[in-house]
Amino acid sequence: MEEMNTKAGNVANQSKDRTWGIGIAVFYSAFVIVILGLVFFATLQRFDLVADSYYEDGVKYQQRIDQKKLAESDEYKIDVSYIGSTRTLEIAFPVAIAPDSILGNVVLFRPSNAALDRKWDIVVGPGNRQAIDLRDARDGVWKIMVYWKAGDTELYSEKSIYIE
């Protein structure tokens, strides 16, 4: 009888040993499956760079800072305003600058989706103003970036707006 109890005890111990090993195998297998799932879902995510040529843009960053600082001076300060009732963007350039010397472009930048970005040439109208129709722009946060020249002076201005 004692022999039988010993055999039963050994069988129970062997069963516990196998359960412990199976538990570790199940844990590591589940871990690997979770990691592989995360990798799979990460590859499905879409990401947009701020610009396709981000390295070149980074090299020119100091130049952009200088252009922005100069554009904030009284001589070159522009007024960028969004009129929500008509969904129009209005840019007022300094009146002291001759309209034919103002060149450049206006970029409507969508931080969350590069495919929605738009670009217009600067066409200065009466009173050194330009109006841009934004009725077909999607609702949300947009950044207005104005790259412009007054004669030989290169300038940069930006403003964030919310279209609804």
Summary of the structure (lengths in Angstrom):
residues: 164
radius of gyration: 31.7
end to end distance: 85.8
largest distance: 112.1
contacts: 381
relative contact order: 0.13
helix: 42%
strand: 30%
